[in-house]
Amino acid sequence: MKKTALLLLCAFMATAAMAQHSAQEVKEDVARHRAMAAAHEAAAKCMEAGKGEKLCIAELQTACKGLAIGKYCGMKHGH
């Protein structure tokens, strides 16, 4: 009986730890999405201000360094 209770407790603790880990991963993913969105918003404002695509893309790349894959912060443009 004690062995079964101990195994159940261990299984519960492992499940709880995995759920916490998943919640932490979700928080980190949300933070990355918000950071990418902020970088893209800044790039849009840069372009609206007429600063030129080359400068705005360079600023976007700097802001997104380490956040997303690719040259355009995780977003491939069709233009």
N, C-alpha and C positions, 0 to 999 in steps of 0.2 A: 504494500500500500504506500509506504513512504517513497519507494522507488518510483512509482507511477506519479505521485504528486510532484516529486522532484523533476521528473521528465516533463510534466505538464508546465511547471513553473519555468523551466529552461526554454521550452518551446514558446511560451508566452513572452518571455523577456526578449528572445530573438526576434519574434514578430514585432514587438514594440520598437525595438532598435531599428529594424528595417523600415518601419513606418516613419520613424523620426528622420531617418536618413533620406527617405523619399521626400518628406516635407521640406527638408533642408535643400535638396536638389531642386525642388519646385521653386523655392524662394530665390535660389541663385539664378535659375532660368528666367524668372520674372524680372529680376534685376538686370540681367543681360539684355532682355527685350526692351526694357525701359531705356537703358543706356544707348542701345542701337537706335531706338525711336528718337531720342534726344539728338543724337548725332545726325540723323537724317533730317530732322526739323531744322537744325542749324545749317545744314547744307542747302535746304530749300530757301531759307532766309538769305543765305549768302548769294544764291543765284538770283533771287528776287531783287536784291540790292544792286545787281548788275556787276558783281565783282569778277565774273568770268568763270566758266566751267572748270578750267584748269586749276585755278586757285581753290575753288569750292570743293573739288574732288580731292585735292591735296589735304585740305582741312578735314574732310570726311575721313580720309585714310588715317590721319593722325588721331582723330577722335575715336576711331574704331579699332585701333591697334590692339590686338589680343582679344577682341570681343567676338568677331565673326570671321568666317572664311571668305576669302576672295578680296578683290580689289575695291569692291563697292559695299563693304560692310554687310555682307550676306544678302545683297540685293543686286540682281543682274538687270541692267537697264536695257531697253530695246532701242534706244537712240544712240 
